[in-house]
Amino acid sequence: MLKGLNKYLLAAVAAFALLVGKPQGMLGQDALIREGDTLSLEQCIDIALQAHPDVIGAQKKVEAQQSVVGQVSSQNYPTLSASTNYSRSSPAGSSTYSDYSSDVSVSQVITDFGKRETQIGLEKENVTVTEFEASDKQRTVVYGVCEAYYGVLAAKRNVAVAEETVKQFEEHLKQAQGFYEAGTAPRFDVTKAQVDLSNARLELIKARSSLQIAWKSLSNAMGLMDVPPYDIADDMDFKVYEITKGDALQKAFSNRPDLKAQEHSAVSAQQSLKLAAKGLSPSLSAYAAYNFEGREFPLDEGWNFGITMDIPLFDGHLVEYKVKEAQANLEQANLATESMKNDISLEVEQGYLSLVEYGESVEVTKLAVKQAQENLDLALGRYQAGVGSPIEVTDATVALSDAKKSYIQALYDYRMAEITLKSAMGEKMP
């Protein structure tokens, strides 16, 4: 019975050791994505917000700064301490004796004329800064996930186009061989079709390689490694995103977490200036102690209490230099805020113009696909009727493939223009 129990205990300990020894970033990856899952863009984003090291690291920075607030706030509480001492002495010509002493003391800063509260306010502002920085890190990670997600969808569609092109050239080769064997077409038509098929197969290899890289990029964008095979939902169809440039700019100035972080950095710099100006402020403290001492028990008892006023008189102009430093930092923070607003305005402008441009490109490339398909149908009909050339078929097939790839690129560009504009506005993506 005990042997069986010990076996199970050892197994449990071993399992726990494996779990503990597993890197934190690897914990739960198996649970986040299971083999055969089909993930939406929103699900990929949720996974990234849970697993990406940059997101986790930014949150740890917030926690660290919150701890700093606690450290400063702890000065509002009294300090309680105790000590005890034992010594044994044997002076020349005297007998050996022992000394005993113990004391308990408490001290409390009554007032430092606002320095402590200013410090607390400063550190709380720093917490707010790190919180907005964490939000901005999330924004960056989400953008990367969207970019990689649509990159996979574009690569998958390009593979499908390449496969269709290969099939088209395979059919054309069969047709050319049939005409050649029947004596109605020259050997040139066969060799031309073979070359075209080889080139199409090479393009298919390149497309599949690009797709593998795209899959790896998506997993990396989510902060994952060694994930099982999974699929994603195709969400790259053309859907018009309507917004005015003025509304986009207004939302950007209201929502951008990096701008909010910078604005609170300026507030923090203002608090730092206030704190520096209080460098020569006095502080008032109270203390009390109860002690025991003597050479023999029972020990003598005593107590004392008092008030201490600490008044800095001269510090070698240290406070003056700290004030100058704080003033310069405040001016720099204000200038950085204005500079960031200019950058954000440019980002919104570029994002909006790209959205308009790529929206028009989608319509143009969609029409080009229709026209290229009609042209290919005509070329195939002419060749079957014996009045066309294989070069016409080749050119028409390649033109259709290029048109389809241009349409896919336009769809990708439009969705990314939408994502870029939303990111510039600080809006939820997608």
C-alpha positions in Angstrom: 0.0 0.0 0.0 2.7 2.4 1.0 4.8 1.5 -2.0 1.9 2.3 -4.3 1.3 5.6 -2.6 5.0 6.5 -2.9 4.9 5.7 -6.6 2.0 8.1 -7.2 3.7 10.8 -5.0 6.9 10.5 -7.0 5.0 10.8 -10.3 3.2 13.9 -9.0 6.5 15.5 -7.9 8.1 14.7 -11.3 5.1 16.2 -13.2 5.3 19.3 -11.0 9.0 19.6 -11.6 8.5 19.5 -15.4 5.8 22.1 -15.2 7.9 24.4 -13.1 11.0 23.9 -15.2 9.1 24.9 -18.4 9.7 28.5 -19.5 6.9 30.8 -18.7 6.4 31.8 -22.3 5.8 28.1 -23.2 3.2 27.5 -20.5 -0.2 27.3 -22.0 0.8 27.4 -25.7 -0.7 24.0 -26.3 -3.9 25.3 -24.8 -3.9 28.5 -26.7 -3.8 26.8 -30.1 -4.9 23.2 -30.7 -4.2 21.2 -33.8 -6.8 21.7 -36.4 -8.2 25.0 -34.9 -9.5 27.6 -37.3 -8.8 31.0 -35.8 -10.4 34.3 -36.5 -8.4 37.5 -36.5 -10.0 38.4 -33.1 -8.9 35.1 -31.6 -5.3 35.6 -32.9 -5.3 39.0 -31.3 -6.5 37.6 -28.0 -3.8 35.0 -28.0 -1.1 37.6 -28.7 -2.4 39.7 -25.8 -2.0 36.7 -23.5 1.3 35.3 -24.8 3.4 38.0 -26.5 6.5 38.7 -24.4 6.3 42.5 -25.2 2.8 42.7 -23.8 3.7 40.7 -20.7 6.9 42.7 -20.2 5.0 46.0 -20.4 2.6 44.8 -17.7 5.5 43.8 -15.5 6.8 47.3 -15.9 3.4 48.7 -14.7 3.6 46.4 -11.7 7.1 47.5 -10.9 6.1 51.2 -11.0 3.1 50.4 -8.7 5.5 49.0 -6.2 7.5 52.2 -6.3 4.3 54.1 -5.2 3.9 51.6 -2.4 7.5 52.2 -1.3 7.1 56.0 -1.2 3.7 55.7 0.5 5.2 53.5 3.2 6.8 56.6 4.6 3.4 57.7 5.9 3.5 54.9 8.5 5.5 55.0 11.7 8.8 53.1 12.0 9.0 50.5 14.8 12.2 48.9 15.7 13.7 46.8 18.5 17.3 46.0 19.5 19.1 44.0 22.1 22.7 43.8 23.2 24.8 41.6 25.3 28.5 42.2 26.1 31.0 40.6 28.5 34.1 42.5 29.7 37.1 41.8 31.9 39.1 45.1 32.5 42.6 44.8 33.9 42.6 44.4 37.6 38.8 44.0 37.7 36.5 41.1 37.8 34.5 39.9 34.8 31.0 41.3 34.3 28.2 41.4 31.8 26.2 44.2 30.3 22.6 43.8 29.1 20.6 46.3 27.1 17.4 46.2 25.0 15.1 48.9 23.6 12.0 49.4 21.6 11.5 52.6 19.6 9.0 54.2 17.3 9.5 57.2 15.0 7.2 59.1 12.8 7.6 62.0 10.4 4.9 64.5 11.3 5.4 66.8 8.3 7.9 67.4 5.6 5.9 70.3 4.2 4.6 68.5 1.2 7.7 66.7 -0.1 6.4 63.2 0.6 2.9 63.9 -0.9 4.6 65.4 -4.0 6.8 62.4 -4.4 3.7 60.1 -4.1 1.9 62.2 -6.8 5.0 62.0 -9.0 5.2 58.2 -8.8 1.4 57.8 -9.4 1.8 59.8 -12.6 4.6 57.5 -13.5 2.2 54.6 -13.0 -0.2 56.2 -15.4 2.6 56.7 -17.9 3.6 53.0 -17.8 -0.1 52.0 -18.1 -0.5 54.0 -21.3 2.9 52.7 -22.5 1.6 49.2 -21.9 -1.6 50.0 -23.9 0.6 51.4 -26.7 2.6 48.2 -26.7 -0.6 46.3 -27.1 -1.5 48.5 -30.0 1.8 47.7 -31.7 1.4 44.0 -31.1 -2.1 43.9 -32.4 -1.0 45.8 -35.6 1.7 43.1 -36.1 -0.9 40.3 -35.7 -3.2 42.0 -38.3 -0.4 42.5 -40.7 0.7 38.9 -40.4 -2.8 37.5 -40.5 -3.7 39.3 -43.8 -0.2 38.3 -45.0 -1.2 34.6 -44.6 -4.5 35.2 -46.4 -2.8 36.9 -49.3 -0.2 34.2 -49.5 -2.9 31.5 -49.5 -4.8 33.2 -52.3 -1.6 33.6 -54.3 -0.9 29.8 -53.9 -4.5 29.1 -55.2 -3.8 31.4 -58.2 -0.5 29.6 -58.9 -2.2 26.2 -58.7 -4.9 27.4 -61.2 -2.2 28.6 -63.5 -0.4 25.3 -63.4 -3.7 23.5 -64.2 -4.3 25.9 -67.1 -0.9 25.2 -68.6 -1.3 21.4 -68.0 -4.6 21.6 -70.0 -2.9 23.6 -72.7 0.0 21.1 -73.0 -2.5 18.3 -73.4 -4.2 20.2 -76.1 -1.0 21.1 -77.9 0.2 17.5 -77.8 -3.2 16.3 -79.2 -3.0 18.8 -82.1 0.7 17.9 -82.8 -0.2 14.2 -82.9 -3.1 14.9 -85.2 -0.7 16.8 -87.4 -2.5 20.1 -87.1 0.1 21.9 -84.9 3.9 22.1 -85.0 6.3 20.7 -82.4 7.0 24.2 -81.3 3.5 24.4 -79.7 4.3 21.4 -77.5 7.8 22.6 -76.4 6.3 26.1 -75.8 3.6 24.6 -73.6 6.2 22.5 -71.7 8.3 25.6 -70.9 5.2 27.5 -69.8 4.2 24.7 -67.5 7.7 24.5 -66.0 7.7 28.3 -65.3 4.2 28.0 -63.7 5.3 25.1 -61.5 8.3 27.3 -60.4 6.0 30.1 -59.5 3.9 27.7 -57.5 7.0 26.6 -55.5 7.8 30.2 -54.7 4.2 30.9 -53.7 4.1 27.9 -51.3 7.4 29.0 -49.8 6.1 32.5 -49.2 3.0 30.9 -47.5 5.2 29.0 -45.1 7.1 32.1 -44.2 3.8 34.0 -43.7 2.6 31.2 -41.3 5.8 31.6 -39.3 5.4 35.3 -39.2 1.8 35.0 -37.8 2.9 32.7 -35.0 5.8 35.0 -34.2 3.4 38.0 -34.2 1.3 36.2 -31.6 4.4 35.5 -29.5 4.3 31.7 -30.0 6.8 29.1 -31.0 6.4 25.5 -32.1 2.6 25.7 -32.5 0.6 22.8 -33.9 -0.9 23.1 -37.4 -3.9 25.4 -37.5 -5.9 27.4 -40.0 -7.4 30.9 -40.0 -10.7 32.3 -41.3 -10.6 34.1 -44.6 -11.7 37.7 -43.9 -10.1 39.7 -46.6 -13.1 40.5 -48.8 -13.6 44.1 -49.8 -15.6 46.1 -47.2 -15.6 49.8 -47.4 -14.5 51.6 -44.2 -16.1 55.0 -44.1 -14.7 57.9 -42.0 -13.8 61.5 -42.6 -10.2 62.8 -42.2 -11.4 65.3 -39.6 -13.0 62.6 -37.5 -9.9 60.4 -37.8 -7.7 63.2 -36.6 -10.0 64.0 -33.6 -10.1 60.4 -32.6 -6.3 60.1 -32.8 -5.7 63.0 -30.4 -8.3 61.6 -28.0 -7.4 57.9 -28.1 -3.7 57.4 -28.9 -2.1 55.7 -25.8 1.4 56.9 -26.7 0.2 60.5 -26.8 -1.5 60.1 -23.5 1.7 58.6 -22.1 3.6 61.6 -23.3 1.1 64.0 -21.9 1.3 62.3 -18.5 5.1 62.4 -18.8 4.8 66.1 -19.0 2.7 66.1 -15.8 5.3 63.9 -14.2 7.9 66.4 -15.2 5.9 69.1 -13.5 5.7 67.1 -10.3 9.4 66.5 -10.5 9.9 70.3 -10.6 7.7 70.8 -7.6 9.6 68.1 -5.7 13.0 69.6 -6.6 11.8 73.0 -5.4 11.0 71.5 -2.0 14.6 70.2 -1.6 15.4 72.7 1.2 12.1 72.3 3.1 12.4 71.3 6.7 11.0 68.1 8.2 9.5 67.5 11.7 9.6 64.1 13.3 8.6 62.6 16.6 10.2 59.6 18.4 9.7 57.5 21.5 11.7 54.7 23.1 11.6 52.3 26.0 14.8 50.7 27.2 16.2 48.1 29.6 19.8 48.1 30.7 22.1 47.0 33.5 24.6 44.4 34.6 22.3 42.3 36.7 18.7 41.2 36.5 16.2 42.8 37.1 17.5 45.5 34.6 16.9 49.2 35.0 14.0 50.5 32.9 13.6 53.9 31.3 11.9 55.8 28.5 12.4 58.9 26.4 10.6 60.8 23.7 11.2 63.9 21.7 10.6 66.0 18.6 13.2 66.6 15.9 13.3 69.5 13.4 15.6 68.9 10.4 16.4 72.2 8.7 18.7 72.1 5.6 20.8 75.3 5.5 23.3 74.8 2.7 23.7 72.0 0.2 26.3 73.4 -2.2 23.6 74.6 -4.6 22.4 71.0 -5.1 18.7 72.0 -5.0 19.3 74.9 -7.4 20.8 72.5 -10.0 18.1 70.0 -9.5 15.4 72.7 -10.1 17.2 73.7 -13.3 17.3 70.1 -14.4 13.6 69.6 -13.7 12.7 72.8 -15.6 14.7 71.6 -18.6 13.0 68.2 -18.5 9.6 69.8 -18.3 10.3 72.0 -21.3 11.6 68.9 -23.2 8.5 66.9 -22.3 6.2 69.7 -23.5 8.1 70.0 -26.8 8.0 66.2 -27.2 4.2 66.3 -26.8 3.8 68.8 -29.5 6.2 66.9 -31.8 4.2 63.7 -31.2 1.0 65.5 -32.2 2.6 66.6 -35.4 3.7 63.0 -36.1 0.3 61.6 -35.3 -1.3 64.1 -37.6 1.0 63.0 -40.4 0.2 59.3 -39.7 -3.5 59.9 -39.9 -3.1 61.9 -43.2 -1.1 59.2 -44.8 -3.4 56.4 -43.5 -6.5 58.2 -44.8 -5.0 58.9 -48.3 -3.8 55.2 -48.5 -7.3 54.1 -47.7 -8.7 56.1 -50.5 -6.0 55.1 -52.9 -6.2 51.4 -52.3 -10.0 51.4 -52.3 -9.8 52.7 -55.9 -7.2 50.1 -56.7 -9.5 47.3 -55.6 -12.1 48.3 -58.1 -9.6 48.8 -60.9 -7.9 45.4 -60.3 -11.2 43.6 -60.0 -12.2 44.9 -63.4 -8.7 43.9 -64.8 -9.3 40.3 -63.7 -12.6 40.2 -65.5 -11.0 41.6 -68.7 -8.0 39.2 -68.5 -10.4 36.2 -68.1 -12.3 37.3 -71.2 -9.0 37.7 -73.1 -7.9 34.2 -72.1 -11.2 32.7 -73.2 -10.8 34.4 -76.6 -7.2 33.2 -77.0 -8.1 29.6 -76.1 -11.0 29.7 -78.5 -8.8 31.0 -81.3 -6.2 28.3 -80.6 -8.8 25.5 -80.6 -10.2 26.8 -83.9 -6.7 26.6 -85.3 -6.3 30.4 -86.0 -4.5 31.4 -82.8 -0.9 30.9 -81.6 0.4 29.4 -78.4 2.1 32.7 -77.6 -1.4 34.3 -77.4 -2.5 31.6 -74.9 0.7 32.0 -72.9 0.4 35.8 -72.7 -3.3 35.7 -71.8 -2.7 33.0 -69.1 0.1 35.0 -67.5 -1.9 38.2 -67.8 -4.8 36.6 -65.9 -2.5 35.3 -63.2 -0.9 38.7 -62.8 -4.3 40.4 -62.7 -5.5 38.0 -60.0 -2.3 38.6 -57.9 -2.7 42.4 -58.4 -6.3 42.1 -57.1 -5.1 40.1 -54.1 -2.4 42.7 -53.4 -5.0 45.5 -53.6 -7.3 43.7 -51.2 -4.4 43.2 -48.8 -3.3 46.8 -49.2 -6.8 48.1 -48.5 -7.2 46.0 -45.4 -3.8 47.1 -44.1 -4.6 50.7 -44.9 -7.7 50.4 -42.8 -5.7 48.8 -40.0 -3.0 51.4 -40.3 -5.6 54.2 -40.0 -7.3 52.6 -37.1 -3.9 52.2 -35.4 -3.1 55.8 -36.1 -6.4 56.8 -34.5 -5.9 54.5 -31.5 -9.0 52.7 -32.4 -9.8 49.0 -31.9 -8.3 46.8 -34.6 -9.6 45.3 -36.9 
